[in-house]
Amino acid sequence: MTKTLGLIGAGNIGSALARLAVAAGLNVVLSNSRGPETLAELVAELGEQARAATPGEAAQAGDLVVATVPLYTYAQLPAAALAGKTVIDTMNYYPERDDQIAELDSGGQTSSALVQRHLADSQVVKAFNSIDFVRLFTSARPADADDRSALPVAGDDKAAKAQVAELLDVLGYDAVDIGTLADSWRSEPGTPSTSSRTCRHGPRDSPMRRRGAGSSRSRASRCPPPR
């Protein structure tokens, strides 16, 4: 059970996840590249369940750690501090921001596979990259809500994916398993699951969908097919 969520990156997605985590009763350790002092206002807003730290400290403190930084900085993630951890990768590849990355342009790798290669002693799971930060915060729903949404999850380790699915449930979402990190392109920009809206109608028989969770009555699935 995740009690403390570590966040490396406290931008739009990181801040939304921190707010959801605190609302769900979790402790949060936030970090960014500019130093803990720059997070004082956000920490004050979040209250006593939150504190600011360095990326290495956030990595060590989190039962689960979210890496939510621009993709071009992924090699700066503290690999040693993240060893043995499940790391949630929210990053997407935007060449206009990240510059051209030949392995991604050729289709030979997914961005999450590059992150996993850097974090060789961690278990990387792709999640939270298919939804904008506003809807990430506003679309969270209780498990029994009819309009609860589902978000895609990809990873090579089943136990790590289950851990991330449990976090999604706590934060207000179902999870749809879309496969391995090699399959994580299915939730990247330009695919059906990535839009201004959340994924709805996750398959009722998906092994990662919470039993008894509701689905939207009014919107067809935008999720890629599960494995």
C-alpha positions in Angstrom: 0.0 0.0 0.0 1.4 3.4 -1.0 1.5 5.8 1.9 4.0 8.3 0.6 4.2 9.5 -3.0 7.5 10.9 -4.2 7.3 13.4 -7.1 10.3 14.3 -9.2 8.9 17.3 -11.0 6.2 19.6 -9.7 4.8 21.2 -12.8 1.2 20.9 -14.0 0.9 17.1 -13.8 3.0 16.8 -10.7 1.0 19.4 -8.9 -2.3 17.8 -9.9 -1.1 14.4 -8.7 0.1 16.0 -5.4 -3.3 17.5 -4.8 -5.1 14.3 -5.6 -2.8 12.3 -3.3 -3.2 14.7 -0.4 -7.0 14.6 -0.8 -6.8 10.8 -0.7 -4.9 10.9 2.6 -1.4 10.1 1.2 1.8 11.9 2.2 3.6 13.7 -0.6 7.3 14.6 -1.1 7.7 17.1 -3.9 10.9 18.0 -5.7 12.1 19.9 -8.8 15.3 20.9 -10.5 15.2 24.4 -8.9 15.4 23.4 -5.3 13.0 22.8 -2.4 12.7 26.5 -1.5 10.9 27.1 -4.8 8.1 24.8 -3.7 7.2 26.6 -0.5 3.9 28.0 -1.8 2.7 24.7 -3.2 3.7 22.9 0.0 1.9 25.5 2.1 -1.3 25.0 0.0 -1.1 21.2 0.4 -0.7 21.3 4.1 1.0 19.1 6.7 0.9 16.0 4.5 3.4 17.5 2.0 7.0 18.6 2.2 9.6 19.7 -0.3 12.9 17.9 -0.9 15.6 17.3 -3.5 14.9 14.8 -6.3 17.1 12.2 -4.6 15.3 12.7 -1.3 11.9 12.4 -2.9 13.1 9.2 -4.7 14.1 7.7 -1.4 11.1 8.8 0.5 8.4 7.6 -1.9 6.8 4.1 -1.7 6.0 5.0 -5.3 7.8 7.7 -7.3 6.5 9.7 -10.2 8.9 11.1 -12.7 7.1 14.0 -14.3 9.8 16.1 -16.1 10.4 17.0 -19.7 11.6 13.9 -21.6 14.9 15.6 -22.6 15.9 15.6 -18.9 15.2 11.9 -18.2 18.9 11.1 -17.9 19.1 13.4 -14.9 16.7 11.2 -12.9 18.6 9.9 -9.8 19.1 6.3 -10.8 20.8 5.2 -7.6 18.2 6.7 -5.4 15.4 5.1 -7.5 17.0 1.6 -7.4 14.4 -1.0 -6.3 11.5 1.5 -6.7 8.5 1.5 -9.0 8.7 4.6 -11.0 5.7 6.1 -12.8 6.8 7.7 -16.1 4.4 10.5 -17.2 6.7 11.8 -20.0 5.8 12.2 -23.6 8.1 13.0 -26.5 7.7 16.4 -28.1 10.5 16.9 -30.7 9.9 20.7 -30.7 10.7 20.8 -27.0 13.0 17.8 -26.5 15.0 18.0 -29.8 15.2 15.1 -32.1 15.9 11.7 -30.4 16.9 9.3 -33.2 15.8 6.1 -31.4 12.3 7.5 -31.1 12.1 9.1 -34.5 13.0 5.7 -36.1 10.4 3.9 -34.0 13.0 1.6 -32.6 12.2 2.4 -29.0 9.5 4.0 -27.0 10.3 6.9 -24.7 9.5 4.8 -21.6 12.0 2.1 -22.8 14.7 4.8 -22.8 13.7 5.8 -19.3 13.8 2.1 -18.2 17.2 1.7 -19.7 18.5 4.7 -17.6 16.7 3.4 -14.5 18.0 -0.2 -15.0 17.4 -1.1 -11.3 13.9 0.3 -11.1 10.6 -0.9 -12.5 9.2 1.8 -14.9 5.4 2.0 -15.5 3.9 4.4 -18.0 0.8 6.2 -16.7 -0.8 9.7 -16.4 0.6 10.7 -19.8 -2.6 10.5 -21.7 -4.6 13.2 -19.9 -4.1 16.9 -19.4 -3.5 18.2 -15.9 -6.9 20.0 -15.6 -8.9 16.9 -16.4 -6.6 14.8 -14.3 -7.6 16.7 -11.3 -11.3 17.3 -12.1 -12.2 13.9 -13.5 -11.2 11.8 -10.4 -14.2 9.9 -9.0 -15.0 7.4 -6.3 -14.8 3.7 -7.2 -18.6 3.3 -7.3 -19.3 6.4 -9.5 -21.0 5.8 -12.8 -18.9 8.3 -14.6 -15.5 7.1 -13.3 -12.8 7.2 -15.9 -10.0 4.8 -16.8 -6.4 5.6 -17.7 -3.9 3.4 -19.6 -1.0 1.8 -17.9 2.0 0.0 -19.5 5.0 -1.8 -18.0 7.1 -4.9 -18.1 6.6 -5.9 -14.5 3.2 -7.2 -13.4 3.6 -6.4 -9.8 4.7 -2.9 -10.5 1.7 -2.4 -12.8 -0.6 -3.7 -10.0 1.0 -1.2 -7.6 0.4 1.7 -10.0 -3.2 0.5 -10.6 -3.8 0.5 -6.9 -2.6 4.1 -6.8 -4.9 5.1 -9.6 -7.8 3.6 -7.7 -6.9 5.6 -4.6 -6.6 8.8 -6.7 -10.0 8.2 -8.4 -9.4 6.2 -11.6 -9.6 2.8 -13.0 -6.6 1.4 -14.9 -6.5 -0.3 -18.3 -3.5 -2.5 -19.0 -2.2 -1.8 -22.5 0.8 -4.0 -22.3 4.5 -3.7 -21.9 6.8 -0.6 -22.3 7.2 -1.6 -25.9 3.4 -1.1 -26.2 3.4 2.2 -24.4 3.3 4.1 -27.7 -0.4 3.3 -27.6 -1.0 6.1 -25.0 1.4 8.6 -26.6 0.4 11.8 -28.3 -1.5 11.3 -31.5 -3.1 8.0 -30.5 -6.8 7.5 -29.7 -6.2 7.3 -25.9 -4.5 10.6 -25.8 -6.8 13.6 -26.1 -8.3 16.4 -24.1 -10.6 13.8 -22.5 -10.0 10.9 -20.2 -10.4 7.3 -21.3 -13.8 6.0 -20.5 -15.4 2.6 -20.5 -12.4 0.5 -19.6 -13.1 -3.1 -20.4 -15.0 -4.7 -17.6 -12.9 -7.9 -18.0 -9.6 -6.1 -17.8 -7.5 -7.7 -15.1 -6.5 -4.2 -13.9 -10.0 -2.8 -13.7 -11.3 -2.6 -10.2 -14.1 -5.1 -9.6 -17.4 -3.4 -9.4 -16.1 0.0 -10.6 -18.5 2.0 -12.6 -18.1 3.2 -16.2 -19.4 6.1 -18.1 -22.9 5.5 -19.4 -22.7 8.1 -22.1 -19.3 7.9 -23.7 -17.7 5.2 -25.8 -14.2 3.9 -25.1 -11.3 6.0 -26.2 -8.9 3.5 -24.6 -6.6 1.3 -26.8 -7.5 -2.4 -26.7 -6.0 -4.2 -23.7 -3.6 -7.1 -24.1 
